[in-house]
């Protein structure tokens, strides 16, 4: 379970890095930059939904 969270966090960081790369290299209106932002937002939403579902299913407990 924690490996899924680690994998999603790593994917978010990779998307963040690629967005930074495209921002510094390409045009500001680049579609690659927009795609990196969309991927990062989608992965973040998936991570939040996964953590909330895990909490309600009893897979994780606070504290």
N, C-alpha and C positions, 0 to 999 in steps of 0.2 A: 504494500500500500504506500509506504513512504517512497518507494522507488518511482511510483507513478507521479507523486508530487515533485520529486527531484527532477524527473524527466520533463515535466511541464515547466518548471522553473528554468531549466536549462534551455528549453525551446524558446521561452519568453526572452531570455537574455540574448540568445542568438538572433532573434528577430530584432531586438533593440540594437544590437551591434550592426546588423545589416542595414537597418534604417539610418543609423548614424553614418555608415559608409556611403549610402546613396545620397544622403544629405550633403556630405562634404564633396563628393565626386560629381554628381549629376546636377541637372537643373532642379530648382526647388519644386517645380511643378511636375516632377517625375512620377510616372505611374508605379515605378518600383518602390519609391518611398511610400506611396499610398498603400500599396499591397503589403509592405512590411508593417505599417500601422494597423491595417485590418487584421493581419495574422496575429499581431501582439494583443490586440483587443479581444479577438476571439479566443486565444489561448488563455488569457486572463479570466475571461468569463467561464470557460470550461473548468479552470482550476477552482474558481470560487464555487461553481455548482457542484463539482466533485467533493469539495470539502464539506459543503452543507449537506449533501446527500449522505456522505460518510458519517456525519454527526448524527443525523436522524436515523440511520440504519444501525447505529451502535458500533460502528467500526472504529471510531475514535471517541475519546472522552476528554473533556476539559481537565486541565491540571495534570 
